[in-house]
Amino acid sequence: MEAKKEYCPLCNMGNNCCNSKEKTLGECWCTKEVFPSEIFEILPAEEVRKTCICKSCLEEFKAY
């Protein structure tokens, strides 16, 4: 099953990543964020570096 690139692989909510939708929308919020390498360890292997994590999940992970 192919990952739906417009949804966060952690919470299945919209990830608001313009790279997942249309590159013509400009630079995405995710390009300015730091994603701890540990966050990728909790993703399904087939979605690592293929589906954007949403800002809410990223912030929650960083706060924990």
Protein Blocks (a to p, Z undefined) as FASTA:
>chain_A
ZZdfkbcfklopaehiaklmmmknopcfklmpccdfklmmmpcfklgokaccdfklmmmm
mmZZ
